[in-house]
Each structure stands twice: as C-alpha cells, then as structure tokens.
C-alpha cells in the first residue's frame, strides 16, 4: 500500500486586517476535485504541519441550499464552526471564481450547519446559535480566573458563550486589564477563554476600536484574532446592552497584530465582519487515502 499524491490549489488568507501580516492567517485547500482522495488523517496532519490555528478544506456542498462546504481543522481536532476560517474560506472561494446562487451573500455548509456570509466591501458572517449558554459554576469561574491569573472579583460578568469551540466569556472593567493578563497555559487544559473590556472614549477614538478582546486555550495558546469568539461575545454583550448594536473590537494587540472586527446586531442576528486579503497563493501536495501500488 502507498499513499496517493494529491495536488490542490492553496490560498493563505489574512483575515481581520487590511495589512497582510497583521491579521490572522488561515490556509484554504481547494479540494473540490480531490475529496475522494483525502482522508481525515491527511487533513488533520496537514493542519498540524502548517502550525496555523486553523486550516480549511473547500468541498462540494451536500445541502442544495449551500454554495460550498468546508471542513475546518485546528491542530488537535475538527471544528464544527470557526469565524476567521469562515471569512477566509469565503474570500478564497469567491477569488477562485465561485458564484453564489443568491446575490449579496454566500451560504457556507459546515459542521454547525448553514452559515450566511454577506458580501460587499467587507465579508461578514451571521453568528451561529450558541450551543451552550448561561453562567459558569463557581468552580468553573475559579478555574478560569486561576488560569488567567486574575482576581475573580475583577470579573464583572461571566457566561458560557459556546458556538462550537467551547468559549467561556469574561467581561472586565477596563481594556488595560485585558492587555495585562499573563495566563498560565498549563492550567488552561480543556478551556477556551475569551476576555473583553471597553476602552475609554479617548482611547477608542485613537485605536479605532471600542473594546479589547483576547482569546486563549491550552492548545493554541493565544489566538491572534478570533471570529467565533467575537461572534458569541457580540451576541452576549449586545443582548445585555453592555455594548451598542454596532461596535468595533480590537484583538491581537499583545501579539503585535492589528485585528479589527466589526460587530453589528440587526434584529435577532449578529453579524461579524472584517477585511480579508490573500497573502500566499499556490499549490500544495498532500498524501491522500491509501492506494495499492
């Protein structure tokens, strides 16, 4: 038995920044013609090899309402949904000549179901429903704040805001507190923690952002800019009227990135948008499913 060599188009897309190296990259493998030749182990191995937070595989849709299907992989598992891979994949699909069935939006099929992506000057996805909500238990909050090395009394609000990755959201009083966090990643095993706080009006004007966000987990460490986290934060914080129906979040500051995420509530829907730009384009050679030689 040997492994069949599979060549696919590859796009590496910078998401949530107009500046190519200051957003969050996602690798998009255009595997529409090679689905039968790629197995899960190959997808997982390539995702791990890239050392990126996520890699996606573009595939033909199985739902007639979808324009394309995507499988989203991070280093240790497949995800039903993730935000910056959704925008980056939609960008790559459109750039490769994809034509949506309906004007002004693309419909993506993924593990979480169908996700609508608005087109225009910025791509924006509709935040999917939460899989888990409600407050954490006292023990869960203690464990989270211990991993973040912050005083539990500094947390103004805490809630499960899980839309796939497993996010627990924490709302602090001041954005400087968010930037000052020095987490203990070893204590964060199994946790996905999102922390946010507002900037003062003066700082918000200077930074072009109303709040500062950071996203942590025990596998990736700190994610530069996180669409899924900002989607669920937007659903939570606008519902509680802690933030207005339209705001801009900054993320990646401590990592030297300049991520900017536009969040807008429109009735029951929350839209998460950002800039996208292709930085790397070429081909990738993968070893797919086993074949007899």
N, C-alpha and C positions, 0 to 999 in steps of 0.2 A: 504494500500500500504506500502511496506517496501523496503529497499534498498538491492540489492543482493550483497553479499560479493564476491569480485573478488581478487584472488591472482595471482600476476605476479612476474616474476624474476625482480630483480632490480640491476643495476650497477651504482655506482657513480665513475665517471672517472675524474681524474685530467688532465687538458689539458694545453699545452704550457709550461710544465716543467717536467724534469725527477724526480724532487724532489716532493714526493707525496703531500705535504701541501703547496707548493709554486706556484702552477699554479692557474687555475680557474676550480672549480668543476662543473660538470653537472650530474644530475640524469637521468638515462635512464631506462624507464619502458618497459620491453619486453612484449608488449601487442598483439603480433601477433595472439594469440589464444583467445583473450578476447575483440576484437574490438567491437563486438555487445553488450557487457555488460558494456561498458564505454561510458558515455555521456560527452558532452563538460563541463558541470558544474563540474563533478568529476575531469576531467583533470585540469581545472582551479583551483579548490580548493586544489588539491594535490600540484600543482606548488606553490601556495601561502603558503601552510603549510610548505614546505621544507625550505622556506626563501632563496633559491638559486636564482641566477639571471635568470637561465633557467632550465626547465625540458623538456625532450623529451619522446614521446611515439612511439616506434617501431611498425610498422603495415605492413601488406602485401601490395605490390605495386599494383596500379591500372593501371600504364603505363607499357606495356610489356618491355620497354627499361630499366626499373629500377630494381635494386636488392632488394630494400626495400623502404618503405615510412615512413616518420617521420612527426609528428606534434610537433611543438616547442612552448612551453608556457613560458612566463615570468609572473611576479606577477600580472600584470593588463590586459594582452591581449595575444592572439596568434600571433606569428610572422611568416611571410612567409619564412624567412631565418634568420639564425644566424650562426656565424662562429665557435665558440668553441663548441656549441652543435652539429654541423655537424661533426667535428673531433671526439668528444667524442662518438657520436652515431655510427659512422663507426667503431671505435675501439671496442665498445661493441658488435656490430653485428658480426664482424669478430671473436672476442674472444668467442662468443657463438656458433661458428661453421658455420657462414654464408659463403657461397661460391659464389663469384661474377661470373657473366656469362662470363665476359671478364678478361683476365689476367692483372695484374698490376694496375687495378683500379676498384673502386666500383661506381655504379651510384645510387644516392640518389634522391628520389622523395619527394618534399616538396612544400609548398605554392608558392614558387618562380619558380617552375618548376623542371627540372632535373639538378642536380649538380654532377659533376665528382670529385671523391676523389682518388688521386693516393695512392697506397700502397707502401711499402718499409720500409726503416729504420725509416722514419717519414711519417705520413699521411699528405697529402696536398690537399686542395680543390681549384678548379678553381673559381676565383672570379666571381660572377654572374653579369649580366649587371646592370648598375645604373638605378634606377627608376626616379631619379631627379639629374640634374647637373646644372652647371652654377653658377655665383656669387650670393651671397645674396644681398638683397636690403640694402641701408644704414641703414634703421630702424632695419632690422634683425640683422645686424652686431653690431649695438649699443646695442641691447637687449642681444645678445650673450656675448659680452665683459663685459657688466654690470653684467651678471650672473656669469661670471668667475672672476670678479673684476680685470680685466686687462685693460691697456690703449689701445684703438683701434689702436693707432699709432704703437704699438708693433707687430701688426699682419701684416706679410709680404704678406700673401696670404690667401684668404678665398673662399671656394666654397662648394656648395651643393654636397655631395657625398653619396647620399641616395641609399642603396641597399636593403632596407626593413625596418630597424629600424627608419630611418629618419635623418641620420647623416649630420651635418654641420661641415666641416673640417676647422681648422685654423692652419696655419704654422707660427711658431715663429722663431726667430733668434738663440736661444740658449736653449739647453735642461734644463739648470738650471732654466730658466724662466718657463718651463713647470712644473718642480717639485715644484716651489714656489707658484703655483696657490692655492688659498684658496677660493673656489667657494661659491656662495650664492645659495644653492639648492632650496630655496623657490622661488627665481626669475627665476628658470630654468624650471618651469612647461611647459610641452609640447615641450621642447627642448631636442635634443640628440646632444651633442657637443663633437667632437674629436679634441684634440690638440696635435701637434707634433712639434719637433725641433731636429736639429742634435747635436750630441756630437762632441767635438773636436777629432782629430785623436788619441791623447794620451788617452783621456777618453774612446773612442770607443774600443781601444785595451784592456784596463783594464776591461771594463764592458762586453765585448763580444757582444756589440750592437752598431749600427751606429746612431740610433735615440731613443728618449724617447717619449712615447705615453701615453696619459691619455684620458679616455672616461667617460663622465658624462651625467646623465639625472636626471630629477626631481623625479623619482620613485625609482630606484635602488640606486641612489647617484653616487658613483664612482665604475665602473666595474673593477675587477682586471685585466683581460686580455681579449681582445675583438677581435674575429676573423673577424666579419663583418666590424668593423671599420678599422682594418689593411688591409683588402681586398680593401676597397674603397680608403683608403689613398695610397695604393700601385698603384692602377690604376691612381690616380690623380698625385701623385708626380713623378712617373717614366715617365708618359706622358710628364710632363713639364721639365723633366731632372733635377729636383731638387734632385733626388736620382738616384743611379745607378740601373741597371736592376736586381741586386741581393744585398740584404742587410738584416740586422737583426734588428728588433725593440725590445726594452725593454718596458715592461708595468707592472704596479703593484708595482713599487718601493715604492711609498708613503704608500702603504697598507701593506708593509712587504712581498710582493710576489716577485718572480723572474721569471716572464714570459718572454719567448724569442720566437719571431715569425719570421720565415724565409719567406721572400717575394722574389719572382723571377718572372720577366717578361720574357715570352717565346713567341715572336711574338706578337700576339694580346691578348694572355692570360696572366693573372697574377695569380700565384699560391701562396697560403698561407699555410704554414706548421708549425708543431710543434710536440713535444713529447706528448704522451698520456700514462697514466698508471691507471689501476683500483685500487681504494683505498678501496671501500666498495662493497661487493657482498652479495646478499641475496634475500629475498622476501619482497614484500610489499602487504598489504591487503587494498583494496580500496572498497568503496561503489559505485556500478555502477548504471545503469539505474534502474528505479523503477520497481518492480515486485509485483504481487498480492500474499498476504500471506494467 
